[in-house]
Amino acid sequence: MANPWWVEALGLAAGTCTTISLFPQVERIWRTKSAGDLSLLMFTIFGLGLILWLAYGIFTHSLSVIVANSVSLAAVVAILILALRFRGNKNKQTEAQ
C-alpha cells in the first residue's frame, strides 16, 4: 500500500531540514579555508549511513528518502573533500583573535 501524499510530504520536509543543516558547514570550510576542528571520522561514518539510507530508499521506492539522502551525501562528500584539502590550515578567524 502506498503512503498518503502527506506522509511523503512530511518525509520531504524532514529531509529538507536535515539536508540544509549541512550547507552552513560547507560554507564555513570554504570561507575560512580551514577544517581543523572537524571530525573526519564522524563525517565518513555519516556518509556511510547516508549511502545505506539511499539504498533503503531505492529498494522501498521512497522519493523523500532518495532525494534527501542523495543531496545530503553530496554535501558530506563536499565537506570531506574540503576538509582534506584544507586539513593543515589554521582557522583565520582564530588567528585574528
C-alpha positions as CSV (number, residue, x, y, z in Angstrom):
1,M,0.0,0.0,0.0
2,A,1.4,3.4,-1.0
3,N,1.8,6.1,1.6
4,P,-0.7,9.0,1.5
5,W,0.7,12.2,-0.1
6,W,1.1,13.9,3.2
7,V,3.3,11.2,4.6
8,E,5.7,11.6,1.6
9,A,5.4,15.4,2.1
10,L,6.4,15.0,5.7
11,G,9.4,13.0,4.7
12,L,10.4,15.6,2.1
13,A,10.1,18.4,4.7
14,A,12.2,16.4,7.2
15,G,14.8,15.6,4.6
16,T,14.9,19.2,3.5
17,C,15.7,20.4,7.1
18,T,18.4,17.8,7.7
19,T,20.0,18.3,4.3
20,I,20.0,22.1,4.6
21,S,21.7,21.8,8.0
22,L,24.9,20.6,6.3
23,F,25.4,23.6,4.0
24,P,26.5,26.1,6.7
25,Q,29.4,23.7,7.4
26,V,30.3,23.5,3.7
27,E,30.2,27.3,3.5
28,R,32.3,27.8,6.7
29,I,35.0,25.5,5.5
30,W,35.1,27.2,2.1
31,R,35.1,30.7,3.7
32,T,37.7,30.1,6.3
33,K,39.8,27.6,4.3
34,S,40.1,25.6,7.5
35,A,38.6,22.3,8.7
36,G,40.9,21.6,11.6
37,D,38.2,21.1,14.2
38,L,36.1,18.8,12.1
39,S,35.9,15.1,12.8
40,L,36.7,13.3,9.5
41,L,35.7,10.0,11.1
42,M,32.3,11.4,12.0
43,F,31.6,12.7,8.5
44,T,32.9,9.4,7.0
45,I,30.6,7.3,9.2
46,F,27.7,9.7,8.5
47,G,28.4,9.4,4.7
48,L,28.3,5.6,5.0
49,G,24.9,5.9,6.8
50,L,23.6,8.1,4.0
51,I,24.7,5.6,1.4
52,L,22.8,2.9,3.4
53,W,19.7,5.1,3.7
54,L,19.9,5.9,0.0
55,A,20.0,2.2,-0.8
56,Y,17.0,1.7,1.5
57,G,15.1,4.5,-0.2
58,I,15.8,2.9,-3.6
59,F,14.7,-0.5,-2.5
60,T,11.5,0.8,-0.9
61,H,10.8,3.4,-3.7
62,S,10.7,6.2,-1.2
63,L,11.2,9.5,-3.0
64,S,11.7,11.5,0.1
65,V,14.4,9.2,1.4
66,I,16.1,9.0,-2.0
67,V,16.2,12.8,-2.6
68,A,17.2,13.8,1.0
69,N,20.0,11.3,1.2
70,S,21.3,11.9,-2.3
71,V,21.6,15.7,-1.6
72,S,23.0,15.1,1.9
73,L,25.5,12.7,0.6
74,A,26.7,15.2,-2.0
75,A,27.1,17.8,0.9
76,V,29.0,15.3,3.0
77,V,31.3,14.4,0.1
78,A,31.9,18.2,-0.4
79,I,32.7,18.6,3.3
80,L,35.1,15.6,3.3
81,I,36.9,16.9,0.1
82,L,37.2,20.4,1.5
83,A,38.3,19.1,4.9
84,L,41.1,17.1,3.3
85,R,42.1,20.0,1.1
86,F,42.3,22.5,4.0
87,R,43.3,20.0,6.7
88,G,46.5,21.7,7.6
89,N,45.2,25.2,7.5
90,K,44.6,27.1,10.8
91,N,41.3,28.9,11.1
92,K,42.0,32.5,10.0
93,Q,39.3,33.8,12.4
94,T,41.1,32.2,15.3
95,E,44.4,33.7,14.3
96,A,42.9,37.2,14.3
97,Q,41.8,36.9,17.9
